[in-house]
Amino acid sequence: MTLQRFGGIAALGHAATLVVGMVLSFTLMFPLLDAAPDQALRFLADNQTLVYLWNLIVDWGAAITLVIMLLALYERLKSGSPALMRAAVVFGFLWAGLTIGTGNLMLHNFGVVANLYGSDPAQAAAWTALVRSLWVLLLSLAAVRTGGLTRALGYLGVFLGIAGSLTMIPALAETMFMIFGPGMMVWSAWVGVVMLRRSTTVTA
């Protein structure tokens, strides 16, 4: 199996972890969204199995699939836009590390996470969304420049990268999250389909 096929499968897996994360956020993890720090701490302490499941799927699953997808995309796009792809990979790996770090923090230091979620749940996610939006933006600019992905997919990634960056503006954060989150599910799945189709064509 080629790296491109591995990358395509990883992209589909990454999209799946994002879908699972959103479903869990608005169902089983929903009490955290509007909880005071003490309520958030109690919820995390009383639902440790759920927290471990969240960490395994949403944090580790997303990070591992991202790394594989990034390596495949770097191999695919580096010749046409090496500087942009190097920067995209740096931010992508940084986001993967931050994802694992925040997941482990949730497992081992409930107090810090409870205070962060209780005081401002949107801001708790905004700083990681910014890093993720930067790698998507840079990679999509490289894709548009090189034609390594479909043009529509490249422009969608540019749009989502800009939307994700705008989550750092408090007045726009909620709206941009509603665009960026679901959009990344579509983008990741689309990347997976494109990579699998083109790798199959090349093999044939």
Phi and psi in degrees as GROMACS dihedral restraints (atoms count N, CA, C in turn):
[ dihedral_restraints ]
;  ai    aj    ak    al  type     phi  dphi    fc
    3     4     5     6     1   -79.2    20    10
    4     5     6     7     1   163.6    20    10
    6     7     8     9     1   -60.9    20    10
    7     8     9    10     1   -35.0    20    10
    9    10    11    12     1   -65.1    20    10
   10    11    12    13     1   -38.5    20    10
   12    13    14    15     1   -69.0    20    10
   13    14    15    16     1   -41.6    20    10
   15    16    17    18     1   -58.1    20    10
   16    17    18    19     1   -44.0    20    10
   18    19    20    21     1   -63.4    20    10
   19    20    21    22     1   -39.6    20    10
   21    22    23    24     1   -64.3    20    10
   22    23    24    25     1   -43.5    20    10
   24    25    26    27     1   -63.9    20    10
   25    26    27    28     1   -41.5    20    10
   27    28    29    30     1   -63.0    20    10
   28    29    30    31     1   -38.5    20    10
   30    31    32    33     1   -63.6    20    10
   31    32    33    34     1   -41.8    20    10
   33    34    35    36     1   -64.4    20    10
   34    35    36    37     1   -39.7    20    10
   36    37    38    39     1   -64.3    20    10
   37    38    39    40     1   -38.2    20    10
   39    40    41    42     1   -62.9    20    10
   40    41    42    43     1   -43.2    20    10
   42    43    44    45     1   -60.4    20    10
   43    44    45    46     1   -39.6    20    10
   45    46    47    48     1   -63.9    20    10
   46    47    48    49     1   -40.1    20    10
   48    49    50    51     1   -65.3    20    10
   49    50    51    52     1   -34.5    20    10
   51    52    53    54     1   -67.6    20    10
   52    53    54    55     1   -39.4    20    10
   54    55    56    57     1   -64.4    20    10
   55    56    57    58     1   -47.0    20    10
   57    58    59    60     1   -61.1    20    10
   58    59    60    61     1   -41.7    20    10
   60    61    62    63     1   -61.3    20    10
   61    62    63    64     1   -42.5    20    10
   63    64    65    66     1   -68.1    20    10
   64    65    66    67     1   -40.7    20    10
   66    67    68    69     1   -62.3    20    10
   67    68    69    70     1   -45.7    20    10
   69    70    71    72     1   -64.1    20    10
   70    71    72    73     1   -37.8    20    10
   72    73    74    75     1   -61.5    20    10
   73    74    75    76     1   -40.3    20    10
   75    76    77    78     1   -96.2    20    10
   76    77    78    79     1     6.9    20    10
   78    79    80    81     1  -124.8    20    10
   79    80    81    82     1   -89.0    20    10
   81    82    83    84     1   -68.6    20    10
   82    83    84    85     1   -33.0    20    10
   84    85    86    87     1   -94.5    20    10
   85    86    87    88     1     4.4    20    10
   87    88    89    90     1   -57.1    20    10
   88    89    90    91     1   -37.6    20    10
   90    91    92    93     1   -55.2    20    10
   91    92    93    94     1   -23.8    20    10
   93    94    95    96     1   -70.9    20    10
   94    95    96    97     1   -24.5    20    10
   96    97    98    99     1   -65.4    20    10
   97    98    99   100     1   -36.1    20    10
   99   100   101   102     1  -120.3    20    10
  100   101   102   103     1    22.4    20    10
  102   103   104   105     1   -87.2    20    10
  103   104   105   106     1   144.7    20    10
  105   106   107   108     1   -71.7    20    10
  106   107   108   109     1   160.3    20    10
  108   109   110   111     1   -52.1    20    10
  109   110   111   112     1   -43.4    20    10
  111   112   113   114     1   -68.9    20    10
  112   113   114   115     1   -35.4    20    10
  114   115   116   117     1   -69.1    20    10
  115   116   117   118     1   -39.7    20    10
  117   118   119   120     1   -63.5    20    10
  118   119   120   121     1   -42.6    20    10
  120   121   122   123     1   -62.0    20    10
  121   122   123   124     1   -42.7    20    10
  123   124   125   126     1   -64.4    20    10
  124   125   126   127     1   -40.9    20    10
  126   127   128   129     1   -63.6    20    10
  127   128   129   130     1   -45.6    20    10
  129   130   131   132     1   -63.7    20    10
  130   131   132   133     1   -39.7    20    10
  132   133   134   135     1   -69.2    20    10
  133   134   135   136     1   -34.5    20    10
  135   136   137   138     1   -84.6    20    10
  136   137   138   139     1   -10.1    20    10
  138   139   140   141     1  -129.8    20    10
  139   140   141   142     1    50.2    20    10
  141   142   143   144     1   -66.3    20    10
  142   143   144   145     1   -33.6    20    10
  144   145   146   147     1   -64.0    20    10
  145   146   147   148     1   -42.8    20    10
  147   148   149   150     1   -64.0    20    10
  148   149   150   151     1   -39.8    20    10
  150   151   152   153     1   -64.8    20    10
  151   152   153   154     1   -40.6    20    10
  153   154   155   156     1   -65.2    20    10
  154   155   156   157     1   -39.8    20    10
  156   157   158   159     1   -63.4    20    10
  157   158   159   160     1   -43.4    20    10
  159   160   161   162     1   -58.5    20    10
  160   161   162   163     1   -47.1    20    10
  162   163   164   165     1   -63.1    20    10
  163   164   165   166     1   -41.2    20    10
  165   166   167   168     1   -65.7    20    10
  166   167   168   169     1   -45.9    20    10
  168   169   170   171     1   -84.4    20    10
  169   170   171   172     1   -55.5    20    10
  171   172   173   174     1   -76.6    20    10
  172   173   174   175     1   -35.8    20    10
  174   175   176   177     1   -93.2    20    10
  175   176   177   178     1   -63.1    20    10
  177   178   179   180     1   -67.2    20    10
  178   179   180   181     1   -42.2    20    10
  180   181   182   183     1   -61.8    20    10
  181   182   183   184     1   -45.4    20    10
  183   184   185   186     1   -64.6    20    10
  184   185   186   187     1   -41.0    20    10
  186   187   188   189     1   -67.6    20    10
  187   188   189   190     1   -45.0    20    10
  189   190   191   192     1   -65.8    20    10
  190   191   192   193     1   -46.8    20    10
  192   193   194   195     1   -64.5    20    10
  193   194   195   196     1   -34.5    20    10
  195   196   197   198     1   -63.5    20    10
  196   197   198   199     1   -44.3    20    10
  198   199   200   201     1   -60.9    20    10
  199   200   201   202     1   -44.9    20    10
  201   202   203   204     1   -64.0    20    10
  202   203   204   205     1   -44.4    20    10
  204   205   206   207     1   -62.1    20    10
  205   206   207   208     1   -41.3    20    10
  207   208   209   210     1   -62.8    20    10
  208   209   210   211     1   -43.4    20    10
  210   211   212   213     1   -61.3    20    10
  211   212   213   214     1   -41.7    20    10
  213   214   215   216     1   -68.0    20    10
  214   215   216   217     1   -41.2    20    10
  216   217   218   219     1   -69.1    20    10
  217   218   219   220     1   -35.7    20    10
  219   220   221   222     1   -62.2    20    10
  220   221   222   223     1   -45.2    20    10
  222   223   224   225     1   -61.0    20    10
  223   224   225   226     1   -34.3    20    10
  225   226   227   228     1   -76.6    20    10
  226   227   228   229     1   -35.9    20    10
  228   229   230   231     1  -111.4    20    10
  229   230   231   232     1    -7.3    20    10
  231   232   233   234     1   -65.7    20    10
  232   233   234   235     1   -33.4    20    10
  234   235   236   237     1   -68.5    20    10
  235   236   237   238     1   -32.8    20    10
  237   238   239   240     1   -86.8    20    10
  238   239   240   241     1   -24.3    20    10
  240   241   242   243     1  -151.1    20    10
  241   242   243   244     1    70.4    20    10
  243   244   245   246     1   -63.6    20    10
  244   245   246   247     1   -40.0    20    10
  246   247   248   249     1   -66.4    20    10
  247   248   249   250     1   -46.3    20    10
  249   250   251   252     1   -62.2    20    10
  250   251   252   253     1   -40.3    20    10
  252   253   254   255     1   -70.4    20    10
  253   254   255   256     1   -36.5    20    10
  255   256   257   258     1   -62.4    20    10
  256   257   258   259     1   -43.2    20    10
  258   259   260   261     1   -65.5    20    10
  259   260   261   262     1   -41.1    20    10
  261   262   263   264     1   -61.7    20    10
  262   263   264   265     1   -42.2    20    10
  264   265   266   267     1   -65.5    20    10
  265   266   267   268     1   -40.2    20    10
  267   268   269   270     1   -59.4    20    10
  268   269   270   271     1   -50.3    20    10
  270   271   272   273     1   -66.8    20    10
  271   272   273   274     1   -34.8    20    10
  273   274   275   276     1   -65.4    20    10
  274   275   276   277     1   -44.7    20    10
  276   277   278   279     1   -66.0    20    10
  277   278   279   280     1   -36.2    20    10
  279   280   281   282     1   -62.5    20    10
  280   281   282   283     1   -42.6    20    10
  282   283   284   285     1   -65.0    20    10
  283   284   285   286     1   -39.8    20    10
  285   286   287   288     1   -60.5    20    10
  286   287   288   289     1   -42.6    20    10
  288   289   290   291     1   -64.8    20    10
  289   290   291   292     1   -41.6    20    10
  291   292   293   294     1   -64.6    20    10
  292   293   294   295     1   -37.3    20    10
  294   295   296   297     1   -62.8    20    10
  295   296   297   298     1   -46.8    20    10
  297   298   299   300     1   -65.8    20    10
  298   299   300   301     1   -40.1    20    10
  300   301   302   303     1   -62.5    20    10
  301   302   303   304     1   -44.5    20    10
  303   304   305   306     1   -67.9    20    10
  304   305   306   307     1   -34.0    20    10
  306   307   308   309     1   -65.2    20    10
  307   308   309   310     1   -44.1    20    10
  309   310   311   312     1   -66.6    20    10
  310   311   312   313     1   -32.8    20    10
  312   313   314   315     1   -63.9    20    10
  313   314   315   316     1   -40.4    20    10
  315   316   317   318     1   -63.1    20    10
  316   317   318   319     1   -35.2    20    10
  318   319   320   321     1   -74.3    20    10
  319   320   321   322     1   -36.6    20    10
  321   322   323   324     1  -110.5    20    10
  322   323   324   325     1   -10.6    20    10
  324   325   326   327     1  -143.5    20    10
  325   326   327   328     1    75.6    20    10
  327   328   329   330     1   -58.5    20    10
  328   329   330   331     1   -33.6    20    10
  330   331   332   333     1   -61.7    20    10
  331   332   333   334     1   -45.4    20    10
  333   334   335   336     1   -62.4    20    10
  334   335   336   337     1   -46.2    20    10
  336   337   338   339     1   -65.3    20    10
  337   338   339   340     1   -40.2    20    10
  339   340   341   342     1   -61.7    20    10
  340   341   342   343     1   -44.1    20    10
  342   343   344   345     1   -64.5    20    10
  343   344   345   346     1   -38.2    20    10
  345   346   347   348     1   -68.7    20    10
  346   347   348   349     1   -47.2    20    10
  348   349   350   351     1   -68.8    20    10
  349   350   351   352     1   -38.6    20    10
  351   352   353   354     1   -68.8    20    10
  352   353   354   355     1   -34.4    20    10
  354   355   356   357     1   -80.6    20    10
  355   356   357   358     1   -38.2    20    10
  357   358   359   360     1  -165.4    20    10
  358   359   360   361     1    86.5    20    10
  360   361   362   363     1   -62.4    20    10
  361   362   363   364     1   -32.2    20    10
  363   364   365   366     1   -67.5    20    10
  364   365   366   367     1   -43.5    20    10
  366   367   368   369     1   -68.5    20    10
  367   368   369   370     1   -27.2    20    10
  369   370   371   372     1   -62.4    20    10
  370   371   372   373     1   -29.8    20    10
  372   373   374   375     1  -100.3    20    10
  373   374   375   376     1   -18.9    20    10
  375   376   377   378     1   -64.3    20    10
  376   377   378   379     1   -38.7    20    10
  378   379   380   381     1   -68.5    20    10
  379   380   381   382     1   -33.8    20    10
  381   382   383   384     1   -75.6    20    10
  382   383   384   385     1   -33.5    20    10
  384   385   386   387     1   -63.7    20    10
  385   386   387   388     1   -33.6    20    10
  387   388   389   390     1   -63.9    20    10
  388   389   390   391     1   -46.5    20    10
  390   391   392   393     1   -62.0    20    10
  391   392   393   394     1   -43.4    20    10
  393   394   395   396     1   -64.3    20    10
  394   395   396   397     1   -40.5    20    10
  396   397   398   399     1   -65.0    20    10
  397   398   399   400     1   -32.4    20    10
  399   400   401   402     1   -68.8    20    10
  400   401   402   403     1   -41.2    20    10
  402   403   404   405     1   -70.1    20    10
  403   404   405   406     1   -36.1    20    10
  405   406   407   408     1   -65.7    20    10
  406   407   408   409     1   -41.9    20    10
  408   409   410   411     1   -63.5    20    10
  409   410   411   412     1   -49.5    20    10
  411   412   413   414     1   -64.1    20    10
  412   413   414   415     1   -44.1    20    10
  414   415   416   417     1   -64.0    20    10
  415   416   417   418     1   -39.9    20    10
  417   418   419   420     1   -69.3    20    10
  418   419   420   421     1   -35.5    20    10
  420   421   422   423     1   -62.6    20    10
  421   422   423   424     1   -40.6    20    10
  423   424   425   426     1   -64.9    20    10
  424   425   426   427     1   -39.1    20    10
  426   427   428   429     1   -65.4    20    10
  427   428   429   430     1   -41.9    20    10
  429   430   431   432     1   -63.5    20    10
  430   431   432   433     1   -40.4    20    10
  432   433   434   435     1   -68.1    20    10
  433   434   435   436     1   -38.7    20    10
  435   436   437   438     1   -97.0    20    10
  436   437   438   439     1   -19.9    20    10
  438   439   440   441     1    74.3    20    10
  439   440   441   442     1    19.5    20    10
  441   442   443   444     1   -71.7    20    10
  442   443   444   445     1   -20.6    20    10
  444   445   446   447     1  -122.7    20    10
  445   446   447   448     1   176.9    20    10
  447   448   449   450     1   -66.9    20    10
  448   449   450   451     1   151.5    20    10
  450   451   452   453     1   -62.1    20    10
  451   452   453   454     1   -41.4    20    10
  453   454   455   456     1   -62.8    20    10
  454   455   456   457     1   -40.3    20    10
  456   457   458   459     1   -65.7    20    10
  457   458   459   460     1   -39.7    20    10
  459   460   461   462     1   -62.2    20    10
  460   461   462   463     1   -44.9    20    10
  462   463   464   465     1   -69.1    20    10
  463   464   465   466     1   -33.7    20    10
  465   466   467   468     1   -61.8    20    10
  466   467   468   469     1   -43.1    20    10
  468   469   470   471     1   -63.3    20    10
  469   470   471   472     1   -39.2    20    10
  471   472   473   474     1   -61.9    20    10
  472   473   474   475     1   -45.3    20    10
  474   475   476   477     1   -60.8    20    10
  475   476   477   478     1   -44.9    20    10
  477   478   479   480     1   -67.8    20    10
  478   479   480   481     1   -36.6    20    10
  480   481   482   483     1   -61.2    20    10
  481   482   483   484     1   -41.5    20    10
  483   484   485   486     1   -67.3    20    10
  484   485   486   487     1   -43.3    20    10
  486   487   488   489     1   -61.2    20    10
  487   488   489   490     1   -42.8    20    10
  489   490   491   492     1   -63.7    20    10
  490   491   492   493     1   -37.9    20    10
  492   493   494   495     1   -65.3    20    10
  493   494   495   496     1   -33.1    20    10
  495   496   497   498     1   -74.1    20    10
  496   497   498   499     1    -8.7    20    10
  498   499   500   501     1   -65.9    20    10
  499   500   501   502     1   -15.8    20    10
  501   502   503   504     1   -75.1    20    10
  502   503   504   505     1   -12.3    20    10
  504   505   506   507     1   -90.3    20    10
  505   506   507   508     1   114.3    20    10
  507   508   509   510     1   -52.4    20    10
  508   509   510   511     1   -41.3    20    10
  510   511   512   513     1   -66.3    20    10
  511   512   513   514     1   -22.9    20    10
  513   514   515   516     1  -107.7    20    10
  514   515   516   517     1    -7.5    20    10
  516   517   518   519     1   -56.1    20    10
  517   518   519   520     1   -50.2    20    10
  519   520   521   522     1   -63.5    20    10
  520   521   522   523     1   -45.2    20    10
  522   523   524   525     1   -63.7    20    10
  523   524   525   526     1   -44.2    20    10
  525   526   527   528     1   -66.9    20    10
  526   527   528   529     1   -35.3    20    10
  528   529   530   531     1   -61.9    20    10
  529   530   531   532     1   -40.0    20    10
  531   532   533   534     1   -66.7    20    10
  532   533   534   535     1   -24.8    20    10
  534   535   536   537     1   -86.0    20    10
  535   536   537   538     1   -46.7    20    10
  537   538   539   540     1   -67.9    20    10
  538   539   540   541     1   -46.2    20    10
  540   541   542   543     1   -60.0    20    10
  541   542   543   544     1   -61.9    20    10
  543   544   545   546     1   -62.0    20    10
  544   545   546   547     1   -34.4    20    10
  546   547   548   549     1   -61.5    20    10
  547   548   549   550     1   -38.4    20    10
  549   550   551   552     1   -67.2    20    10
  550   551   552   553     1   -30.6    20    10
  552   553   554   555     1   -63.3    20    10
  553   554   555   556     1   -47.6    20    10
  555   556   557   558     1   -63.5    20    10
  556   557   558   559     1   -45.4    20    10
  558   559   560   561     1   -61.6    20    10
  559   560   561   562     1   -46.9    20    10
  561   562   563   564     1   -63.8    20    10
  562   563   564   565     1   -43.8    20    10
  564   565   566   567     1   -63.4    20    10
  565   566   567   568     1   -40.9    20    10
  567   568   569   570     1   -63.9    20    10
  568   569   570   571     1   -42.0    20    10
  570   571   572   573     1   -57.7    20    10
  571   572   573   574     1   -44.6    20    10
  573   574   575   576     1   -60.4    20    10
  574   575   576   577     1   -44.7    20    10
  576   577   578   579     1   -63.3    20    10
  577   578   579   580     1   -45.3    20    10
  579   580   581   582     1   -62.8    20    10
  580   581   582   583     1   -44.0    20    10
  582   583   584   585     1   -66.7    20    10
  583   584   585   586     1   -39.2    20    10
  585   586   587   588     1   -69.4    20    10
  586   587   588   589     1   -41.3    20    10
  588   589   590   591     1   -64.8    20    10
  589   590   591   592     1   -45.0    20    10
  591   592   593   594     1   -72.0    20    10
  592   593   594   595     1   -33.6    20    10
  594   595   596   597     1   -69.2    20    10
  595   596   597   598     1   -34.4    20    10
  597   598   599   600     1   -66.3    20    10
  598   599   600   601     1   -40.3    20    10
  600   601   602   603     1   -63.4    20    10
  601   602   603   604     1   -44.2    20    10
  603   604   605   606     1   -63.2    20    10
  604   605   606   607     1   -42.2    20    10
  606   607   608   609     1   -62.7    20    10
  607   608   609   610     1   -43.4    20    10
